[in-house]
Amino acid sequence: MKKKRYSIITGTGSHLPDQRVKNESFLNHIFYTPEGEKIPQNNGEIISKFKEITGIQERRYADKKHVASDLAKFAAEDALESSKTDKESLDYIIVTHNFGDVEDGNRWSDILPSLASRVKQKLGIKNPRTVAYDIIFGCPGWLQGIIQADYYLKSGDAKKVLVIGTETLSRVSDPHDRDSMIYSDGAGATIIESIKSKKPVGILSHSTRSDTLEMANLLRMGKSNNKAYKGAELFVKMDGRKLYEYALNTVPQLVKDTLEKAKVLLKDISKVLIHQANEKMDEAILKRIFKLFGEKIIPQNIMPIILTHFGNNSVASLPVLIDLIFKEKLEFQRFTKGDYLAFASVGAGMNINSFIYKVP
């Protein structure tokens, strides 16, 4: 049997800021509806309901002196060091984010030069053939970066790609919007390389879908819910209920399609790794995936959850998750040789994507 090119993960890294912000930190916030009306519930009730729905108990906020490209650099250094990778050997650096570098106290987004260029510079990489560029694709950005890297690697154009997801959502969220409690900061980095193998390994298949006609504005930028706020800045806004419905109606089928494309059975999947946005939503997506295959029993610990203590850090959530598992930092979660993994994400655009991976 002739050997084929496959893309495998050879390094992972992450950076989670030290500042831990517990739910109780929001007790003194003043929350308004999107219409500008003060929410009559006391904050204790709001926070209790929020935790029940999302599962989030605390989140991480970046140090005041750091921006998204700094967090990306820290995660990249972790991935390079833990995998003993020569930074000058990278063919591409793909940085995924949605808001660029946002300084503490200044919500204006800075994306020139690209964050990837900044990360390459901060890493001190001299190689001019290390191509650096950004992807803005909503929360599925890191996963889409992996998909693009897979095309480069399987074509033979590249041998080694660094894909980073980084975000400082705490600086673009509206403090007067209850949804601000969802968001957090962090970065995750993944190194994937091309190998030749007679047997399928690494990335086996992937799928992507964009539903823009009616769903493009479920996540958007808008003014503060507090109509008395005089600043000109825009904040991230979300139509949570419709987003939830969209995710449940599209993500499970896309995962099923990707499994079938890879010719992998659901019963062979060891882990389902979903973007860490909302615990109830992820659980509902998992149930629907199994229902599509006529399965009622879901194996224990098949879907790791880290948003409980790290919140939703968008493009960083999946690379942070796999870094913690690869380095055996999560209880009851391990990757072993031969495991089949199903990845999926959903976010602004509206975009969804998935890939199936076999651990080499």
DRENLUM-131737 format. One record per residue (C-alpha): residue in three letters; x, y, z. Coordinates in steps of 0.25 Angstrom, whole numbers, padded with zeros to 4 digits, always signed. Last residue first. Layout:
<nodes>
ALAXYZ ...
</nodes>
This chain:
<nodes>
PRO-0004+0034+0064 VAL-0017+0040+0070 LYS-0028+0039+0059 TYR-0035+0052+0057 ILE-0049+0055+0051 PHE-0052+0070+0048 SER-0063+0079+0050 ASN-0068+0093+0046 ILE-0079+0103+0048 ASN-0081+0117+0044 MET-0092+0128+0046 GLY-0084+0137+0044 ALA-0081+0137+0059 GLY-0080+0123+0065 VAL-0080+0108+0065 SER-0070+0098+0068 ALA-0067+0083+0066 PHE-0056+0072+0068 ALA-0058+0057+0068 LEU-0046+0049+0073 TYR-0043+0035+0069 ASP-0033+0028+0079 GLY-0022+0020+0073 LYS-0011+0024+0082 THR-0017+0029+0095 PHE-0023+0043+0099 ARG-0026+0044+0113 GLN-0037+0051+0122 PHE-0042+0045+0135 GLU-0036+0057+0143 LEU-0031+0068+0134 LYS-0016+0072+0134 GLU-0011+0060+0125 LYS-0002+0068+0116 PHE-0010+0064+0104 ILE-0023+0067+0112 LEU-0019+0081+0116 ASP-0014+0084+0102 ILE-0027+0078+0096 LEU-0035+0088+0104 VAL-0027+0100+0102 PRO-0027+0098+0087 LEU-0042+0096+0088 SER-0045+0108+0096 ALA-0036+0118+0090 VAL-0045+0122+0078 SER-0055+0127+0088 ASN-0051+0129+0102 ASN-0064+0124+0108 GLY-0062+0122+0123 PHE-0049+0116+0129 HIS-0054+0110+0142 THR-0067+0103+0138 LEU-0063+0105+0123 ILE-0054+0093+0124 ILE-0064+0081+0120 PRO-0059+0068+0114 MET-0069+0060+0105 ILE-0067+0045+0106 ASN-0066+0045+0121 GLN-0077+0034+0122 PRO-0082+0028+0109 ILE-0095+0033+0104 ILE-0106+0023+0103 LYS-0118+0026+0094 GLU-0112+0023+0080 GLY-0120+0023+0068 PHE-0108+0030+0060 LEU-0115+0043+0059 LYS-0119+0042+0074 PHE-0104+0041+0078 ILE-0101+0054+0071 ARG-0114+0060+0077 LYS-0109+0056+0091 LEU-0096+0063+0089 ILE-0102+0075+0084 ALA-0111+0076+0096 GLU-0099+0074+0105 ASP-0092+0085+0098 MET-0104+0095+0099 LYS-0105+0091+0114 GLU-0090+0094+0117 ASN-0090+0107+0109 ALA-0078+0112+0100 GLN-0067+0102+0101 HIS-0065+0098+0087 ILE-0068+0083+0086 LEU-0058+0072+0087 VAL-0065+0058+0086 LYS-0055+0048+0091 SER-0053+0033+0089 ILE-0061+0031+0076 ASP-0061+0017+0071 LYS-0076+0015+0074 LEU-0079+0027+0065 LEU-0073+0019+0053 VAL-0062+0025+0045 LYS-0063+0025+0030 ALA-0056+0039+0030 LYS-0067+0045+0021 GLU-0077+0038+0030 LEU-0071+0044+0042 THR-0071+0058+0036 ASP-0086+0056+0032 LYS-0090+0052+0046 VAL-0082+0064+0052 LEU-0089+0073+0042 GLN-0103+0067+0046 PRO-0100+0070+0061 VAL-0095+0084+0058 THR-0107+0089+0050 ASN-0121+0089+0057 LEU-0115+0089+0072 ALA-0105+0101+0068 TYR-0116+0109+0061 GLU-0126+0107+0073 TYR-0115+0112+0083 LEU-0112+0123+0074 LYS-0126+0127+0073 ARG-0127+0127+0089 GLY-0114+0135+0091 ASP-0116+0146+0082 MET-0102+0152+0085 LYS-0096+0165+0086 VAL-0081+0168+0086 PHE-0079+0183+0090 LEU-0077+0196+0082 GLU-0070+0208+0086 ALA-0075+0222+0085 GLY-0076+0225+0100 LYS-0088+0232+0106 TYR-0094+0221+0114 ALA-0107+0226+0118 LYS-0114+0216+0109 ASN-0108+0204+0117 ASN-0110+0192+0108 SER-0097+0197+0102 LYS-0096+0199+0087 GLY-0095+0188+0077 MET-0085+0178+0071 ARG-0091+0165+0065 LEU-0094+0150+0068 LEU-0108+0146+0063 ASN-0105+0155+0052 ALA-0101+0146+0041 MET-0113+0136+0043 GLU-0123+0139+0032 LEU-0114+0139+0019 THR-0101+0136+0026 ASP-0101+0121+0029 SER-0087+0117+0027 ARG-0083+0102+0027 THR-0070+0094+0029 SER-0066+0080+0028 HIS-0053+0071+0032 SER-0048+0058+0029 LEU-0037+0048+0034 ILE-0028+0058+0042 GLY-0017+0049+0049 VAL-0016+0035+0044 PRO-0020+0027+0031 LYS-0011+0015+0029 LYS+0001+0015+0019 SER+0007+0027+0026 LYS+0014+0039+0021 ILE+0015+0051+0031 SER+0012+0065+0031 GLU+0012+0074+0043 ILE+0002+0081+0053 ILE+0006+0090+0064 THR-0005+0095+0073 ALA-0006+0108+0081 GLY-0017+0112+0091 ALA-0020+0126+0097 GLY-0028+0132+0108 ASP-0038+0142+0112 SER-0053+0141+0117 TYR-0067+0143+0113 ILE-0080+0137+0119 MET-0082+0147+0130 SER-0083+0158+0119 ASP-0096+0152+0114 ARG-0103+0159+0126 ASP-0101+0172+0118 HIS-0097+0184+0126 PRO-0082+0181+0127 ASP-0083+0180+0111 SER-0072+0171+0106 VAL-0061+0175+0097 ARG-0050+0176+0108 SER-0054+0163+0115 LEU-0053+0156+0101 THR-0038+0156+0101 GLU-0036+0145+0090 THR-0025+0136+0085 GLY-0026+0123+0076 ILE-0013+0119+0070 VAL-0009+0110+0058 LEU+0006+0107+0056 VAL+0009+0099+0043 LYS+0020+0089+0039 LYS+0022+0082+0026 ALA+0017+0092+0016 ASP+0013+0092+0001 GLY+0012+0076+0001 SER-0002+0077-0003 LYS-0006+0070+0010 LEU+0001+0080+0019 TYR-0005+0092+0012 TYR-0019+0086+0012 ASP-0017+0082+0027 ALA-0013+0096+0031 GLN-0026+0101+0025 ILE-0034+0091+0034 ILE-0026+0094+0046 GLY-0029+0109+0044 GLN-0043+0106+0042 LEU-0043+0099+0056 TRP-0036+0111+0062 GLY-0047+0121+0056 PRO-0059+0113+0060 CYS-0062+0124+0071 GLY-0064+0134+0060 PHE-0057+0133+0047 ILE-0046+0144+0047 ILE-0033+0137+0042 ASP-0020+0144+0042 TYR-0007+0142+0035 ALA+0008+0139+0036 VAL+0017+0132+0026 THR+0030+0126+0031 ARG+0038+0128+0018 PRO+0044+0140+0023 ASN+0051+0132+0034 LYS+0055+0142+0045 ILE+0046+0137+0056 GLY+0047+0146+0069 LEU+0035+0140+0076 LYS+0030+0154+0077 GLN+0032+0157+0062 LYS+0024+0144+0059 VAL+0013+0148+0069 ARG+0012+0162+0063 SER+0011+0157+0049 ALA+0001+0147+0053 LEU-0007+0158+0060 SER-0008+0165+0047 PRO-0001+0179+0046 LEU-0011+0185+0047 ILE-0022+0178+0055 ASP-0024+0188+0067 SER-0038+0188+0072 TRP-0043+0200+0080 ARG-0048+0196+0094 ASN-0038+0205+0101 GLY-0037+0203+0117 ASP-0029+0190+0115 GLU-0023+0189+0101 VAL-0030+0182+0090 ASP-0021+0174+0081 GLY-0030+0168+0070 PHE-0045+0166+0072 ASN-0048+0153+0065 HIS-0037+0143+0067 THR-0029+0132+0059 VAL-0014+0133+0057 ILE-0008+0125+0046 ILE+0007+0123+0046 TYR+0012+0116+0034 ASP+0024+0109+0029 LEU+0030+0107+0043 SER+0045+0102+0044 GLU+0050+0115+0050 LYS+0042+0112+0062 ASP+0050+0099+0065 THR+0041+0090+0071 LYS+0044+0083+0085 SER+0029+0079+0086 SER+0028+0085+0100 GLU+0036+0097+0096 LEU+0029+0100+0083 ALA+0015+0098+0089 ASP+0018+0107+0102 GLU+0025+0118+0093 ALA+0012+0118+0085 ALA+0003+0119+0097 PHE+0011+0131+0102 LYS+0012+0138+0088 ALA-0003+0136+0087 LEU-0005+0143+0100 ASP+0004+0154+0096 SER-0004+0155+0083 ALA-0017+0156+0090 VAL-0012+0168+0099 HIS-0004+0168+0112 LYS-0001+0180+0122 LYS-0015+0179+0129 ASP-0013+0164+0132 ALA-0023+0156+0124 TYR-0037+0152+0130 ARG-0040+0137+0134 ARG-0054+0132+0137 GLU-0062+0126+0148 GLN-0074+0118+0151 ILE-0079+0115+0137 GLY-0089+0103+0136 THR-0096+0111+0125 ILE-0111+0110+0129 GLU-0110+0107+0144 LYS-0099+0117+0145 PHE-0107+0128+0139 LYS-0119+0125+0147 SER-0111+0127+0160 ILE-0104+0139+0155 ILE-0117+0146+0151 GLU-0123+0142+0165 GLY-0112+0148+0172 ASN-0112+0160+0163 ASN-0126+0164+0168 GLN-0137+0163+0158 PRO-0143+0176+0153 ILE-0134+0177+0140 LYS-0132+0192+0137 GLU-0138+0195+0124 GLY-0129+0199+0112 GLU-0136+0191+0101 PRO-0125+0181+0101 THR-0129+0178+0115 TYR-0120+0185+0126 PHE-0111+0180+0137 ILE-0105+0188+0148 HIS-0092+0181+0154 ASN-0091+0179+0169 LEU-0092+0164+0169 PHE-0083+0162+0157 SER-0071+0158+0165 GLU-0079+0147+0171 ASN-0078+0139+0158 LYS-0063+0137+0160 VAL-0052+0145+0153 ARG-0039+0138+0153 GLN-0027+0147+0149 ASP-0015+0137+0146 PRO-0017+0138+0131 LEU-0019+0124+0123 HIS-0008+0122+0113 SER-0007+0109+0105 GLY+0002+0100+0097 THR+0001+0088+0088 GLY+0011+0080+0080 THR+0012+0069+0069 ILE-0003+0069+0064 ILE-0003+0060+0051 SER-0006+0064+0037 TYR-0006+0052+0027 ARG+0001+0050+0014 LYS+0000+0036+0007 LYS+0008+0024+0007 LYS+0005+0014-0004 MET+0000+0000+0000 
</nodes>
